[in-house]
């Protein structure tokens, strides 16, 4: 279930509401371009601004549109264990294939608290769990040792690692076993991540360049490393440009360039990409041959 290029989907908005038809078309395009899975309602999908009703609806739309062609990994994280369990169960009810559960943010739990959180979610979950470790956003960082402890649970089967520490891949491979799937959470590091034992990337860039990201992941999976390096060189400026301002502002702007009519609306406190960020995106799209 967990391999290759898996876009962390943006959520299109129009006049303050989820643009459902645009989202369906977007999911279809992602699958047609070769994405190996999709993640609705992650950070890139502005999940923090979605109501509970919208959250469930977006996941349901993703499931309905994907129609079994690729797995749907639903974003279900919260700093409340009870809320995370409720989101996982709601995602299962609408047919999601797995749940992406972020390390609890803001309240800075201890390692013992992190272990208790993930084990409680896994005990209550009907779905496989992907741990999402992104210390730059959550402050808390699940250690290799704690991850190894929770990975013993039969439903905790993978990690999205956005620590930016490539050495973690080897350490986690040894601690959690080679069957524990490791997915990069950093597009710019996905080449090295896979070389060290990773199997894919939950990607922001794949929103904008799904075919190139899929081809890049396929090249590594098939051992065509020179091809992968060439694609890395082609994509690298875009990886950087999409984080030249608060995400997903630059990604939504980029989508207006590659998919005519795609709305670039965001919800506060996020605002549109700055002029400097837009210039960086424009240059990166030209470099990648996407403009």
C-alpha atoms as one frame of an Amber mdcrd trajectory, in Angstrom:
protein
   0.000   0.000   0.000   2.770   2.448   0.875   5.260   3.168  -1.912   6.143
   5.614  -4.630   4.767   9.107  -5.133   1.882   9.942  -2.810   0.700  13.567
  -3.034  -0.434  15.300   0.126  -3.361  16.913  -1.666  -4.249  20.575  -1.443
  -7.912  21.289  -0.754  -9.386  23.655  -3.357 -11.714  26.343  -2.004 -14.100
  28.627  -3.863 -15.906  31.465  -2.073 -15.065  29.923   1.278 -16.366  26.442
   0.509 -14.665  23.230  -0.574 -14.725  23.184  -4.365 -15.944  19.602  -4.694
 -16.007  19.315  -8.479 -12.487  20.778  -8.713 -11.295  18.336  -6.061 -12.742
  15.348  -7.915 -11.078  16.457 -11.160  -7.828  16.975  -9.265  -7.883  13.465
  -7.808  -8.622  11.970 -11.231  -5.690  13.895 -12.725  -3.351  12.766  -9.959
  -4.206   9.121 -10.587  -3.995   9.459 -14.365  -0.534  11.011 -13.993   0.757
   7.991 -12.062   0.474   8.858  -8.370   0.680   5.717  -6.230  -1.680   6.908
  -3.496  -3.276  10.104  -2.197  -3.425  11.851   1.171  -6.464  14.099   1.688
  -6.720  16.346   4.746  -3.040  16.524   5.599  -1.226  19.737   6.490  -1.000
  20.666   2.790  -4.774  20.213   2.610  -5.231  22.939   5.255  -6.749  20.361
   7.581  -6.527  22.710  10.564  -9.072  25.015   8.882 -11.585  22.316   7.963
 -14.680  21.686  10.063 -15.336  18.106  11.145 -18.071  17.870   8.506 -15.744
  19.181   5.783 -12.937  16.870   6.894 -15.126  13.798   6.579 -16.566  15.025
   3.273 -13.174  15.633   1.658 -12.009  12.145   2.620 -15.246  10.664   1.305
 -14.797  12.541  -1.996 -11.249  11.217  -2.290 -12.410   7.654  -1.660 -15.327
   7.917  -4.098 -13.176   9.426  -6.836 -10.216   7.101  -6.372 -12.648   4.167
  -6.561 -10.002   1.668  -5.485  -7.451   2.687  -8.118  -4.958   3.894  -5.490
  -5.016   3.793  -1.679  -6.434   6.768   0.216  -4.441   7.626   3.335  -6.598
  10.003   5.360  -5.052  12.736   7.466  -6.306  12.122  11.003  -3.888  13.850
  13.360  -4.739  15.875  16.442  -3.171  16.962  19.705  -6.102  15.206  21.369
  -5.949  11.412  21.386  -9.731  11.196  21.586 -10.133  13.515  18.585  -7.580
  11.520  16.574  -9.449   8.281  17.307 -12.723   9.874  16.214 -11.130  11.057
  12.944  -9.655   7.626  12.231 -13.010   5.942  12.802 -14.819   8.519  10.650
 -12.268   7.976   7.871 -12.776   4.229   8.077 -16.535   4.734   7.886 -16.220
   6.498   4.511 -13.831   3.896   3.113 -10.288   5.216   3.615  -7.534   2.620
   3.340  -5.206   3.967   6.036  -4.772   6.886   8.426  -1.910   9.371   8.666
  -1.578  10.358  12.330   0.765  13.210  13.198   2.803  13.421  16.380   0.611
  15.479  18.763   1.454  19.150  18.411   1.491  22.131  20.779   1.227  20.234
  24.082   4.730  18.657  23.808   4.081  15.181  25.271   6.946  13.107  26.624
   8.160  10.001  24.812   5.966   7.958  27.157   3.022  10.174  26.201   3.753
   9.774  22.501   3.876   5.994  22.837   0.601   5.981  24.796  -1.044   8.232
  22.184  -0.142   6.103  19.168  -0.922   2.830  20.890  -4.336   4.125  22.006
  -5.131   5.266  18.453  -3.946   1.949  17.016  -5.960  -0.069  19.537  -9.118
   1.798  18.495  -8.381   1.917  14.771  -9.840  -0.338  12.098  -7.202   1.060
   9.698  -3.424   0.742   9.303  -1.633   3.721  10.839   1.127   5.818   9.300
   2.978   7.803  11.976   3.792  11.344  10.824   6.875  12.835  12.450   7.420
  16.522  11.625   9.189  18.211  14.555   9.414  21.567  12.747   5.637  21.866
  13.105   4.829  19.777  16.185   7.894  20.607  18.356   7.673  17.067  19.758
   9.821  14.453  17.993   9.106  10.745  18.298  12.434   9.073  18.966  13.731
   6.022  17.153  13.299   4.000  20.330   9.690   5.101  20.840   8.874   4.470
  17.196  10.298   0.969  17.529   8.079   0.413  20.560   4.857   1.463  18.818
   5.811  -0.269  15.561   5.329  -3.588  17.345   1.573  -2.902  17.144   0.118
  -4.733  14.159  -1.706  -1.648  12.869   1.249   0.776  13.041   2.947  -0.065
   9.782   4.717   2.991   8.355   6.157   6.434   8.990   6.137   9.692   7.095
   9.478  11.089   8.238   9.855  14.852   7.869  12.656  15.241  10.390  15.149
  16.205   7.690  17.600  13.754   9.248  18.547  11.119   6.682  20.390   9.068
   9.293  16.991   8.329  10.832  16.174   6.074   7.874  18.931   3.610   8.726
  18.331   3.861  12.474  14.596   3.248  12.050  15.206   0.433   9.572  17.321
  -1.377  12.139  14.969  -0.605  15.037  11.613  -1.258  13.325  12.544  -3.888
  10.747  12.710  -3.845   6.986   8.966  -4.464   6.580   8.161  -1.165   8.331
   7.558   1.253   5.429   9.440   4.545   5.536   8.138   7.440   3.423   9.951
  10.734   3.096   8.086  13.853   4.137  10.644  16.086   2.410  10.613  16.193
  -1.386  14.115  17.624  -1.603  15.572  14.693   0.370  13.607  11.855  -1.242
  16.549  10.704  -3.384  18.834  10.123  -0.409  15.941   8.863   1.707  15.152
   6.049  -0.729  18.816   5.221  -1.232  19.004   4.548   2.513  15.960   2.266
   2.562  12.903   4.444   2.103  10.133   3.366  -0.263   8.519   6.623  -1.347
   7.456  10.152  -0.525   4.306  11.804   0.762   4.846  14.796  -1.434   3.890
  18.449  -1.786   5.555  18.774  -5.193   3.468  15.913  -6.596   0.444  18.216
  -6.383   1.986  20.246  -9.179   4.180  17.710 -11.005   2.571  14.307 -10.407
   4.013  12.576 -13.470   7.567  13.755 -12.860   7.357  12.754  -9.188   5.923
   9.360 -10.109   8.638   8.820 -12.744  11.267   9.838 -10.176  10.018   7.317
  -7.633   9.710   4.584 -10.268  13.309   5.168 -11.384  14.565   4.581  -7.846
  12.311   1.582  -7.297  13.680   0.026 -10.506  17.312   0.842  -9.688  17.682
   3.424 -12.461  19.630   5.831 -10.285  21.087   8.013 -13.095  17.537   8.662
 -14.298  16.489   9.469 -10.744  19.346  11.973 -10.365  18.348  13.658 -13.629
  14.761  13.990 -12.405  15.969  15.257  -9.029  17.905  17.996 -10.818  14.817
  18.883 -12.826  12.518  18.990  -9.799  14.803  20.458  -7.134  14.071  24.166
  -7.791  10.353  23.395  -7.595  10.815  21.607  -4.262  12.432  24.779  -2.916
  10.001  27.215  -4.521   6.944  25.491  -3.057   8.285  26.351   0.400   9.396
  29.883  -0.429   6.307  31.076   1.470   3.866  29.452   3.875   2.622  26.174
   2.390   0.362  25.524   0.536   0.239  29.089  -0.806   2.988  28.545  -3.402
   1.571  25.140  -4.382  -1.875  26.584  -5.000  -0.343  29.360  -7.085   1.652
  26.785  -9.069  -1.538  24.841  -9.736  -3.097  27.922 -11.318  -0.189  27.760
 -13.789  -0.394  24.053 -14.637  -4.156  23.572 -14.343  -6.093  26.463 -15.781
  -8.906  27.670 -13.547  -7.617  25.977 -10.386  -8.544  28.280  -7.465  -5.681
  29.663  -5.360  -7.944  30.567  -2.427  -6.643  29.782   1.064  -8.214  30.032
   4.493  -6.940  32.362   7.172  -4.519  32.529   8.835  -2.873  31.472   5.550
  -2.717  33.990   2.729  -1.633  33.804  -0.891   1.983  33.453  -1.951   4.036
  36.645  -2.027   5.258  38.201  -5.262   8.773  36.923  -4.579   7.448  33.407
  -3.993   5.429  33.546  -7.210   8.511  34.556  -9.167  10.401  31.607  -7.649
   7.568  29.247  -8.602   7.438  30.636 -12.138  11.176  30.089 -12.588  10.995
  26.575 -11.121   8.114  25.585 -13.391  10.113  26.821 -16.384  13.156  24.833
 -15.217  11.057  21.677 -14.850   9.460  22.162 -18.257   6.002  22.501 -16.760
   5.146  26.076 -17.676
